[in-house]
Amino acid sequence: MERLNREGDFTIQKNPMVKEAAAAGLYTSPLHGKFPKIQLLAIEDLFNGHRPEAPFMDSSVFKKARAGNWDWMCEGPCRCL
């Protein structure tokens, strides 16, 4: 992690969280290579378009929830959905 010091120069912080994330090692995907097991992203990183490194996942292999009657969740006619 880099931060600005008082002189305006970048310094690398020895953050225990970063050390622990690095010590967790890598996950090896049989098809897609290696990925860090623990990844630290700040909210600012997410807003700037950064995403965690992860293997490709095809969402079509997951079951979809079926539409149904949600009246059992409410007392009387359901107006919450």
N, CA, C and O atoms as a GROMACS GRO file, in nm:
protein
  324
    1MET      N    1   0.085  -0.117   0.000
    1MET     CA    2   0.000   0.000   0.000
    1MET      C    3   0.090   0.123   0.000
    1MET      O    4   0.187   0.130   0.075
    2GLU      N    5   0.057   0.218  -0.083
    2GLU     CA    6   0.138   0.339  -0.092
    2GLU      C    7   0.062   0.457  -0.033
    2GLU      O    8  -0.060   0.468  -0.048
    3ARG      N    9   0.134   0.543   0.032
    3ARG     CA   10   0.074   0.665   0.087
    3ARG      C   11   0.170   0.781   0.066
    3ARG      O   12   0.290   0.761   0.048
    4LEU      N   13   0.116   0.901   0.066
    4LEU     CA   14   0.201   1.020   0.056
    4LEU      C   15   0.253   1.057   0.194
    4LEU      O   16   0.177   1.058   0.292
    5ASN      N   17   0.382   1.086   0.203
    5ASN     CA   18   0.434   1.137   0.330
    5ASN      C   19   0.426   1.289   0.330
    5ASN      O   20   0.372   1.348   0.236
    6ARG      N   21   0.478   1.353   0.433
    6ARG     CA   22   0.465   1.500   0.444
    6ARG      C   23   0.533   1.575   0.331
    6ARG      O   24   0.492   1.685   0.295
    7GLU      N   25   0.637   1.516   0.275
    7GLU     CA   26   0.709   1.582   0.165
    7GLU      C   27   0.642   1.559   0.030
    7GLU      O   28   0.687   1.613  -0.070
    8GLY      N   29   0.534   1.480   0.027
    8GLY     CA   30   0.465   1.454  -0.098
    8GLY      C   31   0.520   1.335  -0.174
    8GLY      O   32   0.482   1.312  -0.289
    9ASP      N   33   0.609   1.259  -0.112
    9ASP     CA   34   0.666   1.140  -0.176
    9ASP      C   35   0.586   1.017  -0.135
    9ASP      O   36   0.532   1.010  -0.024
   10PHE      N   37   0.580   0.920  -0.225
   10PHE     CA   38   0.512   0.795  -0.192
   10PHE      C   39   0.601   0.710  -0.104
   10PHE      O   40   0.722   0.699  -0.128
   11THR      N   41   0.542   0.650  -0.003
   11THR     CA   42   0.612   0.554   0.081
   11THR      C   43   0.530   0.426   0.086
   11THR      O   44   0.407   0.431   0.079
   12ILE      N   45   0.597   0.315   0.099
   12ILE     CA   46   0.527   0.187   0.108
   12ILE      C   47   0.508   0.154   0.256
   12ILE      O   48   0.604   0.149   0.332
   13GLN      N   49   0.385   0.132   0.295
   13GLN     CA   50   0.353   0.100   0.434
   13GLN      C   51   0.364  -0.050   0.456
   13GLN      O   52   0.324  -0.128   0.369
   14LYS      N   53   0.416  -0.091   0.568
   14LYS     CA   54   0.424  -0.232   0.604
   14LYS      C   55   0.297  -0.266   0.684
   14LYS      O   56   0.301  -0.283   0.806
   15ASN      N   57   0.189  -0.273   0.614
   15ASN     CA   58   0.058  -0.297   0.676
   15ASN      C   59   0.044  -0.444   0.710
   15ASN      O   60   0.065  -0.529   0.624
   16PRO      N   61   0.008  -0.479   0.835
   16PRO     CA   62  -0.009  -0.619   0.873
   16PRO      C   63  -0.118  -0.689   0.791
   16PRO      O   64  -0.109  -0.809   0.766
   17MET      N   65  -0.219  -0.614   0.750
   17MET     CA   66  -0.327  -0.672   0.670
   17MET      C   67  -0.273  -0.718   0.534
   17MET      O   68  -0.310  -0.825   0.485
   18VAL      N   69  -0.188  -0.638   0.474
   18VAL     CA   70  -0.129  -0.671   0.345
   18VAL      C   71  -0.038  -0.793   0.360
   18VAL      O   72  -0.038  -0.881   0.274
   19LYS      N   73   0.039  -0.797   0.468
   19LYS     CA   74   0.128  -0.911   0.493
   19LYS      C   75   0.047  -1.039   0.509
   19LYS      O   76   0.083  -1.144   0.455
   20GLU      N   77  -0.063  -1.032   0.585
   20GLU     CA   78  -0.147  -1.150   0.607
   20GLU      C   79  -0.212  -1.198   0.477
   20GLU      O   80  -0.220  -1.318   0.452
   21ALA      N   81  -0.257  -1.104   0.395
   21ALA     CA   82  -0.317  -1.142   0.266
   21ALA      C   83  -0.214  -1.210   0.177
   21ALA      O   84  -0.246  -1.308   0.110
   22ALA      N   85  -0.092  -1.160   0.176
   22ALA     CA   86   0.013  -1.221   0.094
   22ALA      C   87   0.051  -1.359   0.148
   22ALA      O   88   0.081  -1.450   0.071
   23ALA      N   89   0.049  -1.373   0.281
   23ALA     CA   90   0.086  -1.501   0.342
   23ALA      C   91  -0.018  -1.610   0.317
   23ALA      O   92   0.014  -1.728   0.328
   24ALA      N   93  -0.141  -1.572   0.283
   24ALA     CA   94  -0.246  -1.671   0.258
   24ALA      C   95  -0.218  -1.754   0.134
   24ALA      O   96  -0.272  -1.863   0.118
   25GLY      N   97  -0.135  -1.701   0.045
   25GLY     CA   98  -0.097  -1.777  -0.073
   25GLY      C   99  -0.192  -1.763  -0.190
   25GLY      O  100  -0.271  -1.669  -0.197
   26LEU      N  101  -0.182  -1.858  -0.282
   26LEU     CA  102  -0.257  -1.852  -0.406
   26LEU      C  103  -0.353  -1.970  -0.418
   26LEU      O  104  -0.327  -2.078  -0.367
   27TYR      N  105  -0.464  -1.946  -0.485
   27TYR     CA  106  -0.556  -2.052  -0.523
   27TYR      C  107  -0.520  -2.091  -0.666
   27TYR      O  108  -0.506  -2.005  -0.753
   28THR      N  109  -0.507  -2.221  -0.690
   28THR     CA  110  -0.475  -2.268  -0.825
   28THR      C  111  -0.600  -2.327  -0.887
   28THR      O  112  -0.650  -2.430  -0.842
   29SER      N  113  -0.648  -2.263  -0.990
   29SER     CA  114  -0.764  -2.312  -1.064
   29SER      C  115  -0.714  -2.413  -1.167
   29SER      O  116  -0.615  -2.387  -1.235
   30PRO      N  117  -0.782  -2.528  -1.180
   30PRO     CA  118  -0.736  -2.626  -1.276
   30PRO      C  119  -0.738  -2.577  -1.421
   30PRO      O  120  -0.663  -2.627  -1.505
   31LEU      N  121  -0.822  -2.478  -1.449
   31LEU     CA  122  -0.834  -2.431  -1.586
   31LEU      C  123  -0.781  -2.291  -1.610
   31LEU      O  124  -0.746  -2.256  -1.723
   32HIS      N  125  -0.775  -2.209  -1.504
   32HIS     CA  126  -0.750  -2.066  -1.526
   32HIS      C  127  -0.627  -2.010  -1.457
   32HIS      O  128  -0.609  -1.888  -1.456
   33GLY      N  129  -0.542  -2.093  -1.399
   33GLY     CA  130  -0.419  -2.042  -1.340
   33GLY      C  131  -0.430  -2.014  -1.192
   33GLY      O  132  -0.510  -2.075  -1.121
   34LYS      N  133  -0.347  -1.921  -1.145
   34LYS     CA  134  -0.336  -1.891  -1.002
   34LYS      C  135  -0.395  -1.754  -0.970
   34LYS      O  136  -0.385  -1.660  -1.048
   35PHE      N  137  -0.457  -1.746  -0.852
   35PHE     CA  138  -0.520  -1.623  -0.806
   35PHE      C  139  -0.493  -1.607  -0.656
   35PHE      O  140  -0.492  -1.706  -0.584
   36PRO      N  141  -0.473  -1.484  -0.608
   36PRO     CA  142  -0.454  -1.464  -0.464
   36PRO      C  143  -0.578  -1.509  -0.387
   36PRO      O  144  -0.690  -1.478  -0.426
   37LYS      N  145  -0.556  -1.582  -0.275
   37LYS     CA  146  -0.670  -1.628  -0.195
   37LYS      C  147  -0.738  -1.510  -0.124
   37LYS      O  148  -0.861  -1.507  -0.114
   38ILE      N  149  -0.661  -1.415  -0.076
   38ILE     CA  150  -0.717  -1.296  -0.010
   38ILE      C  151  -0.673  -1.174  -0.090
   38ILE      O  152  -0.554  -1.154  -0.115
   39GLN      N  153  -0.770  -1.093  -0.130
   39GLN     CA  154  -0.741  -0.972  -0.205
   39GLN      C  155  -0.804  -0.853  -0.134
   39GLN      O  156  -0.920  -0.857  -0.095
   40LEU      N  157  -0.726  -0.749  -0.118
   40LEU     CA  158  -0.773  -0.629  -0.050
   40LEU      C  159  -0.803  -0.521  -0.153
   40LEU      O  160  -0.716  -0.481  -0.230
   41LEU      N  161  -0.926  -0.474  -0.152
   41LEU     CA  162  -0.966  -0.366  -0.242
   41LEU      C  163  -1.036  -0.258  -0.160
   41LEU      O  164  -1.124  -0.288  -0.079
   42ALA      N  165  -0.998  -0.135  -0.181
   42ALA     CA  166  -1.066  -0.024  -0.117
   42ALA      C  167  -1.190   0.012  -0.198
   42ALA      O  168  -1.199  -0.021  -0.317
   43ILE      N  169  -1.283   0.078  -0.136
   43ILE     CA  170  -1.404   0.123  -0.205
   43ILE      C  171  -1.365   0.211  -0.324
   43ILE      O  172  -1.426   0.202  -0.431
   44GLU      N  173  -1.265   0.294  -0.306
   44GLU     CA  174  -1.218   0.380  -0.415
   44GLU      C  175  -1.173   0.296  -0.535
   44GLU      O  176  -1.201   0.332  -0.650
   45ASP      N  177  -1.104   0.184  -0.508
   45ASP     CA  178  -1.061   0.094  -0.616
   45ASP      C  179  -1.181   0.041  -0.693
   45ASP      O  180  -1.180   0.037  -0.816
   46LEU      N  181  -1.284  -0.001  -0.621
   46LEU     CA  182  -1.403  -0.055  -0.686
   46LEU      C  183  -1.471   0.052  -0.772
   46LEU      O  184  -1.515   0.023  -0.884
   47PHE      N  185  -1.479   0.175  -0.720
   47PHE     CA  186  -1.540   0.283  -0.797
   47PHE      C  187  -1.456   0.318  -0.920
   47PHE      O  188  -1.509   0.368  -1.019
   48ASN      N  189  -1.327   0.291  -0.914
   48ASN     CA  190  -1.239   0.318  -1.028
   48ASN      C  191  -1.232   0.201  -1.126
   48ASN      O  192  -1.153   0.202  -1.219
   49GLY      N  193  -1.316   0.099  -1.104
   49GLY     CA  194  -1.326  -0.010  -1.199
   49GLY      C  195  -1.239  -0.131  -1.172
   49GLY      O  196  -1.240  -0.226  -1.250
   50HIS      N  197  -1.163  -0.131  -1.062
   50HIS     CA  198  -1.081  -0.248  -1.029
   50HIS      C  199  -1.170  -0.359  -0.976
   50HIS      O  200  -1.266  -0.332  -0.904
   51ARG      N  201  -1.140  -0.480  -1.010
   51ARG     CA  202  -1.217  -0.596  -0.965
   51ARG      C  203  -1.121  -0.700  -0.910
   51ARG      O  204  -1.004  -0.702  -0.949
   52PRO      N  205  -1.167  -0.785  -0.819
   52PRO     CA  206  -1.079  -0.891  -0.769
   52PRO      C  207  -1.039  -0.985  -0.882
   52PRO      O  208  -1.115  -1.007  -0.976
   53GLU      N  209  -0.920  -1.040  -0.871
   53GLU     CA  210  -0.876  -1.140  -0.968
   53GLU      C  211  -0.946  -1.270  -0.934
   53GLU      O  212  -0.938  -1.318  -0.821
   54ALA      N  213  -1.015  -1.328  -1.030
   54ALA     CA  214  -1.089  -1.451  -1.007
   54ALA      C  215  -1.101  -1.528  -1.137
   54ALA      O  216  -1.097  -1.470  -1.245
   55PRO      N  217  -1.115  -1.662  -1.126
   55PRO     CA  218  -1.133  -1.740  -1.248
   55PRO      C  219  -1.267  -1.708  -1.314
   55PRO      O  220  -1.361  -1.665  -1.248
   56PHE      N  221  -1.274  -1.729  -1.444
   56PHE     CA  222  -1.398  -1.707  -1.517
   56PHE      C  223  -1.506  -1.801  -1.465
   56PHE      O  224  -1.480  -1.919  -1.442
   57MET      N  225  -1.626  -1.748  -1.446
   57MET     CA  226  -1.739  -1.830  -1.402
   57MET      C  227  -1.853  -1.812  -1.501
   57MET      O  228  -1.893  -1.700  -1.529
   58ASP      N  229  -1.904  -1.921  -1.553
   58ASP     CA  230  -2.016  -1.918  -1.645
   58ASP      C  231  -2.145  -1.921  -1.563
   58ASP      O  232  -2.178  -2.024  -1.504
   59SER      N  233  -2.218  -1.810  -1.559
   59SER     CA  234  -2.338  -1.802  -1.476
   59SER      C  235  -2.451  -1.890  -1.526
   59SER      O  236  -2.549  -1.910  -1.454
   60SER      N  237  -2.440  -1.943  -1.647
   60SER     CA  238  -2.548  -2.027  -1.699
   60SER      C  239  -2.552  -2.164  -1.630
   60SER      O  240  -2.651  -2.237  -1.645
   61VAL      N  241  -2.448  -2.200  -1.557
   61VAL     CA  242  -2.447  -2.330  -1.492
   61VAL      C  243  -2.520  -2.329  -1.358
   61VAL      O  244  -2.544  -2.435  -1.300
   62PHE      N  245  -2.555  -2.211  -1.307
   62PHE     CA  246  -2.625  -2.201  -1.180
   62PHE      C  247  -2.775  -2.208  -1.201
   62PHE      O  248  -2.827  -2.160  -1.301
   63LYS      N  249  -2.844  -2.269  -1.106
   63LYS     CA  250  -2.990  -2.277  -1.114
   63LYS      C  251  -3.050  -2.138  -1.093
   63LYS      O  252  -3.001  -2.059  -1.013
   64LYS      N  253  -3.155  -2.111  -1.165
   64LYS     CA  254  -3.227  -1.985  -1.151
   64LYS      C  255  -3.344  -2.005  -1.056
   64LYS      O  256  -3.407  -2.111  -1.055
   65ALA      N  257  -3.374  -1.904  -0.976
   65ALA     CA  258  -3.489  -1.911  -0.887
   65ALA      C  259  -3.616  -1.903  -0.972
   65ALA      O  260  -3.624  -1.825  -1.067
   66ARG      N  261  -3.712  -1.984  -0.938
   66ARG     CA  262  -3.835  -1.982  -1.015
   66ARG      C  263  -3.930  -1.878  -0.956
   66ARG      O  264  -3.930  -1.852  -0.836
   67ALA      N  265  -4.008  -1.819  -1.043
   67ALA     CA  266  -4.108  -1.722  -0.998
   67ALA      C  267  -4.215  -1.796  -0.922
   67ALA      O  268  -4.248  -1.910  -0.953
   68GLY      N  269  -4.269  -1.732  -0.823
   68GLY     CA  270  -4.370  -1.800  -0.744
   68GLY      C  271  -4.459  -1.702  -0.672
   68GLY      O  272  -4.454  -1.582  -0.695
   69ASN      N  273  -4.538  -1.756  -0.586
   69ASN     CA  274  -4.631  -1.677  -0.506
   69ASN      C  275  -4.562  -1.641  -0.375
   69ASN      O  276  -4.529  -1.729  -0.295
   70TRP      N  277  -4.539  -1.513  -0.353
   70TRP     CA  278  -4.468  -1.468  -0.234
   70TRP      C  279  -4.562  -1.423  -0.123
   70TRP      O  280  -4.518  -1.361  -0.026
   71ASP      N  281  -4.692  -1.454  -0.134
   71ASP     CA  282  -4.788  -1.413  -0.032
   71ASP      C  283  -4.757  -1.473   0.105
   71ASP      O  284  -4.795  -1.415   0.207
   72TRP      N  285  -4.689  -1.588   0.109
   72TRP     CA  286  -4.658  -1.651   0.237
   72TRP      C  287  -4.567  -1.564   0.323
   72TRP      O  288  -4.557  -1.585   0.443
   73MET      N  289  -4.500  -1.465   0.261
   73MET     CA  290  -4.409  -1.379   0.336
   73MET      C  291  -4.484  -1.269   0.411
   73MET      O  292  -4.430  -1.213   0.506
   74CYS      N  293  -4.605  -1.238   0.371
   74CYS     CA  294  -4.678  -1.126   0.429
   74CYS      C  295  -4.807  -1.176   0.493
   74CYS      O  296  -4.858  -1.283   0.460
   75GLU      N  297  -4.855  -1.096   0.583
   75GLU     CA  298  -4.988  -1.125   0.638
   75GLU      C  299  -5.089  -1.053   0.549
   75GLU      O  300  -5.085  -0.931   0.535
   76GLY      N  301  -5.178  -1.128   0.491
   76GLY     CA  302  -5.275  -1.069   0.398
   76GLY      C  303  -5.215  -1.056   0.260
   76GLY      O  304  -5.113  -1.119   0.230
   77PRO      N  305  -5.277  -0.974   0.173
   77PRO     CA  306  -5.226  -0.957   0.037
   77PRO      C  307  -5.084  -0.898   0.041
   77PRO      O  308  -5.055  -0.807   0.118
   78CYS      N  309  -5.000  -0.952  -0.042
   78CYS     CA  310  -4.859  -0.909  -0.042
   78CYS      C  311  -4.843  -0.783  -0.126
   78CYS      O  312  -4.871  -0.783  -0.246
   79ARG      N  313  -4.798  -0.674  -0.062
   79ARG     CA  314  -4.774  -0.550  -0.133
   79ARG      C  315  -4.626  -0.511  -0.122
   79ARG      O  316  -4.587  -0.399  -0.158
   80CYS      N  317  -4.545  -0.602  -0.073
   80CYS     CA  318  -4.404  -0.566  -0.050
   80CYS      C  319  -4.318  -0.590  -0.173
   80CYS      O  320  -4.204  -0.542  -0.177
   81LEU      N  321  -4.366  -0.662  -0.274
   81LEU     CA  322  -4.281  -0.688  -0.391
   81LEU      C  323  -4.328  -0.610  -0.510
   81LEU      O  324  -4.268  -0.620  -0.617
   0.00000   0.00000   0.00000
